Amino acid sequence: MVRTMSECCARCMRLSWLMVAGVLAFPIGSGGARPALAQDASYDVVIANGRVMDPESGLDAVRSVGISGGKIRAVSSGVLKGKQVIDAKGLVVAPGFIDLHQHGQDAENYAAKAHDGVTTALELEVGVADVDRWYGEREGKALINFGASVGHIPVRMAVMHDPGQLLPSGDAAHREATPAEIEQIMAGLEKGLQRGALAVGVGPAYTEAATNGEIVQVFRVAAKHQASCHIHIRTGAPRAGAAAGSFSGFEEAMAAAAITGAPLHIVHIQSTGGPDVASELQMISEARSRSIDVTTEAYPYTMGMTSIQAAFLDHKENEADTYFAPMLWPATGEHLTRESFLRYRKEGGMIILPSNTQENIDTAIVSPLTMIASDGHLANGKGHPRTSGTYARVLGHYVREEKGLDLMTALKKMTLMPAQRLEKRAPMFKDKGRIRVGADADITVFDANTIIDKATYEKPLQYSEGLQFVLVNGIPVVKDGQLVDGVFPGREARAPISK
């Protein structure tokens, strides 16, 4: 058929309009095949008539999403046909939330995360020592996507034969490493990165005897692999009564990043920053304006949780009972005294303790610089409410009730920003945190008018409300607000393996 120039131009303009309107679906792997009209295709799952919000493109409109083979195949203003159709009318359809800071990595924790809209949970602060074994233990058994960093803390613990569990309690916390040990530690980090670790976990607050020079060496290894360093900076937490303007741990991290060129991610700035949260956020903004690759995160609670054997809690024997009274022992729900603190410290376990004021928490959460990350951990129903409630709390309290954030900005903090933090090191994240054709079908569907956290310090395993559907790689794991039994669609989130 011969067309005039004007006819060809008109056809091109019509195709362009259809693409903008979102009614074309481009089959993945179709090469040069003709694009198929979305209405002509049939999909594994269709999420119909929801308010689709994509922080990358800014799309905020009623659309239907077609999913096949674990990928988004169509985002359409028209009707889509599917083997399974989810009616999302009146609901928000958003990318699944990506939690960069989730310590609990088992079925109990994954269920809590899914009920809070999280589709990818990553252990990046502490990390792991044996990357291959860690990933292998979860393959085919996970409700949601999973991933980890190689951690300076666990590698140091292995090299120095520390008896601690998640965190060190012996030599790895309290003794400088010898030159031979440092060499072994760096070799362990190097191996983990070669095996596809997403990042490097760093915790000078828990390895207080590690010198500034050792930390710089950790950053050098990370820089070699374009791996971000997720660091719990040195701090004197709990911070109640601490004076402002003392941020040597923050400066140590910033200096290490500037010296080595390693990307830097400061974890839970709202707790480690203490009275300096606003100042540290300003310094991060200034550093970014000078092309230093630094990001940060926050969670919306004034209380933190850590190991009672953490090094920064050493030498507290002479504190008054009033110092220990705000501390909560999750295993029993009791508030501590000096006597019970010392007794449980010998036993080991997790403790909930004050970390900051509500004003500073609010400053951190609403800052355009911060991502949302939970620092979550549950064990047999005990732990911190941030594990189950972080994301719903931000959407319910800060967006709907306080109007401190608009909905799109909040979603960006939970989806696109975490994906962008990792995508240089792990290109697979270019297909996460977005609602677009070709992206992974990790999707959270919620009611913006009702979503809220329900977990408390006393009952941390109460699931969030308002999350209606959660899909992981195109498979529903939450349906009509209820967990779907017997499905394990979670896949490894991992950087390319080089050796």
Residue pairs with C-beta under 8 A, 6 or more apart in sequence:
3 11
15 24
15 35
18 24
21 77
22 59
22 63
22 75
22 76
22 77
23 37
23 38
23 39
23 76
23 77
23 78
24 35
24 36
24 37
24 38
24 74
25 35
25 36
25 37
25 38
25 41
25 66
25 73
25 74
25 76
25 437
26 35
26 36
26 437
26 438
27 33
27 35
27 36
27 41
27 73
28 69
28 71
28 73
28 438
38 66
38 74
38 76
38 78
38 80
39 76
39 78
39 79
39 80
39 81
41 66
41 73
41 74
41 80
41 81
42 81
42 82
42 83
43 66
43 67
43 68
43 73
43 74
43 80
43 81
43 82
43 83
44 67
44 68
44 69
44 82
44 83
44 84
44 474
45 66
45 67
45 68
45 82
45 83
45 84
45 85
45 86
45 441
45 471
45 474
45 476
46 64
46 65
46 66
46 67
46 80
46 81
46 82
46 84
46 85
46 86
47 64
47 65
47 67
47 86
47 88
47 93
47 443
47 445
47 469
47 471
48 64
48 79
48 80
48 85
48 86
48 87
48 88
48 89
49 62
49 64
49 87
49 88
49 89
50 62
50 63
50 64
50 65
50 88
50 89
50 91
50 92
50 93
50 445
51 60
51 61
51 62
51 88
51 90
51 91
51 92
51 93
51 448
52 59
52 60
52 61
52 62
52 63
52 65
52 75
52 93
52 435
53 59
53 60
53 92
53 93
53 94
53 407
53 408
53 411
53 435
54 60
54 94
54 95
54 434
54 435
54 436
55 95
55 408
55 411
55 412
55 415
55 416
55 433
55 434
56 416
56 433
56 434
56 436
57 434
57 436
58 408
59 75
59 435
60 408
61 77
62 77
63 75
63 76
63 77
63 93
64 74
64 75
64 76
64 77
64 78
64 79
64 80
65 72
65 74
65 75
65 76
65 80
65 93
65 435
65 443
66 72
66 73
66 74
66 75
66 76
66 80
66 82
67 73
67 82
67 441
67 443
67 471
67 474
68 474
69 474
70 440
70 441
70 473
70 474
70 475
70 489
71 431
71 438
71 439
71 440
71 441
71 474
72 435
72 436
72 437
72 438
72 439
72 440
72 441
72 443
73 437
74 80
74 437
75 435
75 436
75 437
84 476
86 445
86 469
86 476
88 445
88 468
88 469
90 447
91 445
91 446
91 447
91 448
91 468
91 469
92 407
92 445
92 446
92 447
92 448
93 435
93 443
93 444
93 445
94 117
94 411
94 415
94 435
94 443
94 444
94 445
94 446
95 411
95 415
95 416
95 432
95 433
95 434
95 435
95 439
95 442
95 443
95 444
96 117
96 118
96 119
96 120
96 415
96 432
96 442
96 443
96 444
96 470
96 471
96 472
97 116
97 117
97 118
97 119
97 120
97 372
97 391
97 414
97 415
97 444
98 118
98 119
98 120
98 122
98 414
98 415
98 418
98 419
98 429
98 432
98 433
99 113
99 118
99 120
99 121
99 122
99 373
99 374
99 376
99 390
99 391
99 418
100 122
100 124
100 230
100 265
100 297
100 371
100 373
100 418
100 421
100 422
101 122
101 123
101 124
101 125
101 230
101 267
101 268
101 297
101 299
101 373
101 374
101 375
101 376
102 109
102 113
102 118
102 121
102 122
102 123
102 373
102 374
102 375
102 376
102 377
102 387
103 123
103 125
103 126
103 166
103 375
103 376
103 377
104 112
104 376
104 377
104 378
104 379
104 383
104 387
105 121
105 123
105 138
105 146
105 148
107 141
107 143
108 378
108 379
108 380
108 381
108 461
109 121
109 376
109 377
109 378
109 387
110 121
110 142
110 143
110 144
110 146
110 490
111 143
111 483
112 376
112 378
112 387
112 388
112 461
112 463
113 121
113 144
113 374
113 376
113 387
114 143
114 144
114 470
114 472
114 477
114 478
114 483
115 388
115 463
115 464
115 467
115 470
115 478
115 483
116 374
116 388
116 389
116 390
116 391
116 392
116 453
116 463
116 464
116 467
117 391
117 392
117 414
117 444
117 446
117 464
117 467
117 470
118 144
118 374
118 391
119 144
119 145
119 442
119 443
119 444
119 470
119 471
119 472
120 144
120 145
120 146
120 147
120 432
120 442
120 493
121 144
121 145
121 146
121 376
122 146
122 147
122 148
122 149
122 198
122 493
123 147
123 148
123 149
123 201
124 147
124 148
124 149
124 198
124 199
124 201
124 230
124 265
124 267
125 149
125 151
125 201
125 203
125 230
125 231
125 232
125 267
125 375
126 151
126 153
126 154
126 166
126 167
126 201
126 203
127 148
127 149
127 150
127 151
127 152
127 153
127 154
127 192
127 197
127 199
127 200
127 201
127 230
128 134
128 148
128 149
128 150
128 151
128 154
128 192
128 197
129 150
129 151
129 154
129 155
129 157
129 158
129 188
129 192
130 192
131 148
131 150
131 191
131 192
131 195
131 196
131 197
132 195
134 148
135 146
135 147
135 148
135 196
135 492
135 494
138 146
138 490
138 492
139 492
140 488
141 488
142 488
142 490
142 491
143 472
143 477
143 487
143 488
143 489
143 490
144 472
144 477
144 490
145 442
145 472
145 473
145 490
145 491
145 492
145 493
146 490
146 492
146 493
147 198
147 426
147 492
147 493
147 494
148 197
148 198
149 192
149 197
149 198
149 199
149 200
149 201
149 227
149 230
150 188
150 189
150 191
150 192
150 193
150 195
150 197
150 199
150 200
150 201
151 200
151 201
151 202
151 203
152 185
152 189
152 200
152 201
152 202
152 203
152 207
152 210
152 215
152 218
153 167
153 168
153 172
153 201
153 202
153 203
153 206
153 207
154 201
155 185
155 188
155 189
155 192
156 162
156 168
156 172
156 177
156 185
156 207
156 210
157 164
157 168
157 172
158 188
159 172
159 177
159 181
159 184
159 185
159 188
160 168
160 170
160 171
160 172
160 175
160 177
160 181
161 170
161 171
162 168
162 169
162 170
162 171
162 172
162 173
163 169
163 170
164 170
164 172
164 173
164 307
164 309
164 348
165 307
165 348
166 307
167 173
167 203
167 206
167 306
167 307
167 309
167 310
168 206
168 207
168 311
169 307
169 309
169 348
172 207
173 206
173 207
173 208
173 209
173 310
173 311
174 208
174 209
174 311
174 314
175 209
176 209
176 210
176 211
176 214
177 185
177 209
177 210
177 214
182 214
182 217
185 214
185 218
186 217
186 218
186 221
189 200
189 218
189 221
189 222
190 221
190 224
191 499
193 200
193 221
193 222
193 224
193 225
193 227
193 495
193 498
194 225
194 497
194 498
194 499
195 497
195 499
196 494
196 495
196 496
196 497
197 227
197 494
197 495
198 227
198 422
198 425
198 426
198 493
198 494
198 495
199 222
199 227
199 228
199 229
199 230
199 265
199 422
199 425
200 218
200 219
200 221
200 222
200 227
200 228
200 229
200 230
200 262
201 229
201 230
201 231
202 215
202 218
202 219
202 229
202 230
202 231
202 232
202 253
203 231
203 232
204 210
204 215
204 231
204 232
204 233
204 234
204 249
204 252
205 232
205 233
205 234
205 235
205 237
205 249
205 272
205 310
205 311
205 312
206 232
206 307
206 310
206 311
206 312
207 311
208 234
208 311
208 312
209 311
212 252
215 252
215 256
216 255
216 256
216 259
216 260
218 229
218 256
219 229
219 256
219 257
219 259
219 260
219 262
220 260
220 262
222 228
222 229
222 260
222 262
222 263
223 260
223 261
223 262
225 425
226 263
226 424
226 425
227 262
227 263
227 425
227 495
228 262
228 263
228 264
228 265
228 293
228 295
228 421
228 422
228 425
229 253
229 256
229 257
229 262
229 263
229 264
229 265
230 265
230 267
231 253
231 264
231 265
231 266
231 267
232 267
232 268
232 272
233 249
233 250
233 252
233 253
233 266
233 272
234 248
234 249
234 252
234 312
235 249
235 272
235 274
235 312
236 242
236 312
237 271
237 272
237 274
237 304
237 306
237 312
237 353
237 355
238 304
238 326
238 353
238 354
238 355
239 271
239 274
239 275
239 354
239 355
239 356
240 326
240 354
242 274
242 275
243 275
244 274
244 275
244 276
244 279
245 276
245 279
246 276
247 273
247 276
247 279
247 280
249 272
250 266
250 272
250 273
250 276
250 280
250 283
253 264
253 266
254 264
254 283
254 287
254 292
254 294
256 262
256 264
257 263
257 264
257 292
257 293
257 294
258 287
258 292
263 293
263 294
263 295
263 421
263 424
263 425
264 292
264 293
264 294
264 295
265 294
265 295
265 296
265 297
265 421
266 272
266 280
266 284
266 294
266 295
266 296
266 297
267 296
267 297
267 373
267 375
268 297
268 298
268 299
268 304
268 373
268 375
269 277
269 280
269 281
269 296
269 297
269 298
269 364
269 370
270 277
270 298
270 299
270 355
270 356
270 360
270 361
270 363
270 364
270 365
270 370
271 304
271 355
271 356
273 279
273 280
273 281
273 356
273 360
273 364
274 355
274 356
274 360
275 360
277 356
277 360
277 363
277 364
278 360
278 363
281 296
281 363
281 364
281 367
281 369
281 370
284 294
284 295
284 296
284 369
285 369
287 294
288 294
288 369
295 369
295 371
295 417
295 421
296 369
296 370
296 371
297 370
297 371
297 372
297 373
298 361
298 364
298 365
298 367
298 370
298 371
298 372
298 373
299 372
299 373
299 374
299 375
299 386
299 390
300 361
300 365
300 372
300 386
300 390
300 393
300 394
300 397
300 398
301 355
301 361
301 384
301 385
301 386
301 390
301 393
302 354
302 355
302 356
302 357
302 358
302 361
303 328
303 352
303 353
303 354
303 355
303 384
303 457
304 352
304 353
304 354
304 355
304 375
304 384
305 330
305 350
305 351
305 352
305 353
305 375
305 377
305 383
305 384
305 386
306 350
306 351
306 353
307 348
307 349
307 350
307 351
308 341
308 344
308 345
308 348
308 349
308 350
308 351
309 345
309 348
313 345
316 323
316 341
317 338
317 342
319 338
320 338
321 337
321 338
323 338
324 335
324 336
324 337
324 338
324 340
324 341
325 335
325 336
325 337
326 335
326 353
326 354
327 335
327 336
327 341
327 351
327 352
327 353
327 354
328 334
328 335
328 336
328 351
328 352
328 353
328 457
329 335
329 336
329 340
329 344
329 349
329 351
329 352
330 349
330 350
330 351
330 352
330 382
330 383
330 384
330 457
330 460
331 349
331 350
331 382
333 458
334 340
336 344
336 351
344 351
350 377
350 379
350 382
350 383
350 384
352 384
352 457
362 398
362 404
364 370
365 372
365 394
365 398
365 404
365 405
366 398
366 404
366 405
368 409
370 413
371 413
371 414
371 417
371 418
371 421
372 390
372 391
372 394
372 410
372 413
372 414
373 390
373 418
374 386
374 387
374 390
374 391
375 384
375 386
376 383
376 384
376 386
376 387
376 388
376 390
377 383
377 384
377 387
378 384
378 387
378 388
378 460
378 461
381 460
381 461
382 460
383 460
383 461
384 457
384 460
385 453
385 455
385 456
385 457
385 459
385 460
385 462
386 455
387 455
387 460
388 453
388 454
388 455
388 460
388 461
388 462
388 463
388 464
389 453
389 454
389 455
389 462
389 464
390 453
391 414
391 464
392 451
392 452
392 453
392 454
392 464
392 465
392 466
392 467
393 452
393 453
393 464
394 405
394 410
394 413
394 414
395 407
395 410
395 446
395 448
395 451
395 466
396 451
396 452
396 453
396 466
397 452
397 453
398 404
398 405
398 410
399 405
399 406
399 407
399 410
399 448
400 448
400 449
400 451
405 413
407 448
415 432
415 433
415 434
416 433
416 434
417 433
418 433
419 429
419 430
419 432
419 433
419 434
420 429
420 433
422 429
422 493
423 429
423 430
425 495
426 493
426 494
426 495
426 496
427 496
428 493
428 494
429 493
431 438
431 439
431 440
432 439
432 440
432 442
432 493
435 443
440 473
441 471
441 473
441 474
442 471
442 472
442 473
443 469
443 470
443 471
444 467
444 469
444 470
444 471
445 467
445 468
445 469
445 470
445 471
446 466
446 467
446 468
447 466
447 468
448 466
449 466
450 465
450 466
451 464
451 465
451 466
451 467
452 464
452 465
452 466
453 464
454 462
454 463
454 464
454 465
455 461
455 462
455 463
455 464
456 462
465 481
467 478
467 481
468 478
468 480
468 481
469 476
469 478
469 479
469 480
470 476
470 477
470 478
471 477
472 489
472 490
473 489
473 490
473 491
474 489
475 487
475 489
476 484
476 487
477 483
477 484
477 487
477 489
478 484
